[in-house]
Amino acid sequence: MSHKAGDADFSKNVSALKYAVAVKGQKVAHEAIQIFGGMGMTDEMSVGMYLKRINVINTLFGNGDYHLKRFISLSV
């Protein structure tokens, strides 16, 4: 699959995906912490590492709010 750098549909789809990952990733990570309790935040459990990873993913190249606004602006 090829795309052009300025392709609006591609950019819109990327923003939609980034927003979905931000929202769903945070929800899954926080639910996992609730399930495992305080142990989920320790280094012995990988749940804490995944929470840290999703937080980094959310801050790279714009967070969910940024991509939601970008998606809306590209849709009009």
N, C-alpha and C positions, 0 to 999 in steps of 0.2 A: 504494500500500500504506500503510495507516495502522496505527498502534500507539498504545497508551496508555503513558504515562510509566512506569508501574509494571508493565508486562507482563513476567512472568517469562520466557516463551519468547523474547521479543525480547531481553531482557537476556542470557539464556543464549547466544543466537546471536551477539550482539555480542561477548561474551567469547570464544567459540570462534573467531570470525573474528580478533579481536585477537591471540589466542594463535598462531593459524596464521601470521599475518603476521609476528609477532615471530620465530618459529622459522624459518620458510622464508626470510624476508627476510635474516636474519643468515647463514644457510647460503649463500644465493646471493651475498651481498656478499663473504663470506670466500672463497668459491670463485673469484670474479672477481679478487680480490686475488691469490690464488695463481696464477691464469693469467697475469696481467699483471706479477706480481712487484713490485718496488719502484716501477716506473713507475706502477702502479695507484694509488699513494698521492699522486702529484704532482698539482698543479693543472692540468697539461696534459691529463690523462686524466679523463674523467667518472666513472670507477669509484670514485675516492676520494670524490667528491661523493655518489654513491649510498650508499656506506657511511655517510657522515655523516648522510644523510637517514634511513636505516633506523634508525640509533641514536637520532635524535630521535623518530621514530615510535614506537620501542619505549619511550621514556620518557614520552611524552605519555599521560595518562589511565591510567597503570599499565602495568607491563611484562608480559612473557609469563607469568612466574610468578604474578603477581597475578591475571591473568585466568584462568589454569588453575585456581587455587584458587577463584576466584569461580564459574567454570563448574561445578566439582564441587559447591560449596555450593548452587548453584541447581538442580542435578540431583537432589538428595536430597529 
